[in-house]
Amino acid sequence: MEISLTLLLISILLGFILGIISGLTPGIHVNNFALILVALSSFFASIGFAPFYIAVVILSNSIAHTFLDIIPSVFLGAPEADTALAVLPGHALLMEGRGSEAVRLSALGSAGAVVVSLILAIPMAFFFQNIYGMINAYIGLILILIVVVMIATENGEVVEGQGSLVHLKFKMYAILLFFISGMLGIFAFDNAALMQPLVKFGEPSILLPLLSGLFGASMLVISLMTKSEIPPQQKACGFALAQKKIVRGMVTGSAAGSFVAWLPGVSSTVGTIIARLLVREEKDAESSKEFMVSISSANTSNAVFSLVALYIIGKARSGAMVSIDKLVNINEWDFSVIVVLLIVIVYVSVISYYTTIYLGDKISGYLSHINYSKLCAAVLFGLSVMVFMFTGWFGLIIFLISTPVGMVASYAKIRKTHAMGVIMLPVILYFL
């Protein structure tokens, strides 16, 4: 296959720009742009832009997105599935005046994931090529095991004098939150057809109101109720985290993200949950920072391995890969073409890394001049409007219900990870 360097660079640049837009704009996902690009593929072909280059645009978009989507999660509390858990340590660092450091740690995790993923690519490909069928048959049980470990490792907030059995109370709270959020997820997914968006940009996603309420609005409401004020933001110049923990966060996150990339019906959200379990639980700043690295590594690694899984087992495991699969038959490509795509991933990762850090520093500097309560109120209003515009009245109702559910974790003093039952429980029931 002959590849034009000029068209390749144009494709990379276009995908990178789309990644900035989708990464920084809550409610707009890679899948939205991928669907539009597939729909316009005939037009692009007529002007000499072959399907291969559209696939490069989609791939570049998906990689850049995994770097930049941390910014609205940290500074606005506006998450999507892949960054929902990152809101928590990111917000904690923001309230310590380290918002830009949170973004830098996330960018470092994503960049490190590309390196680790390239190292793991060949052994993981051989491994899953041989045991994929067996794992595929037990996905439901694997997910149940992950949930059991999540709950078993919940010890709540340790307070002296509580007694040796108090951890059972927190485990019970975790079970309740998992099932409450899970039932909410089942209800929302079963009735997703009721969404009537005012603005249709691709397929409306019920995850938008669910995750915006559980992980974004819930945090903003608590901030307003407690009259939190954002401290002056420190200018980050490096990474205040031990190199060993940075590497550990990269490896654990990348391993988790690469694992779930092979599983049908399982998004990188599950990878971030696994990454959370692999990071040593210590309620301190160091643990939060390592968690930021780990989550971002899982997110980016999943995007990289989705391409590897498509090539090795011929199965698309993400919206972006489904679109690429519609455009081209990747199994007909020479291995040299796959190498070119891996080089594209590395190139996009480098420019996305520096762009993420630059924008994170700029936004962090502006926050010092903003009233945080007014910002929280404005973001809450913006989230409500966005949910209504993209998912209609039904989505807005789901958003309003999910917000107080998301507040449960803060008041029960347990990890908000358990609210991921909103995705985990429906997926588990689907595979059982």
Summary of the structure (lengths in Angstrom):
residues: 432
radius of gyration: 20.8
end to end distance: 43.0
largest distance: 73.3
contacts: 1631
relative contact order: 0.19
helix: 77%
strand: 0%
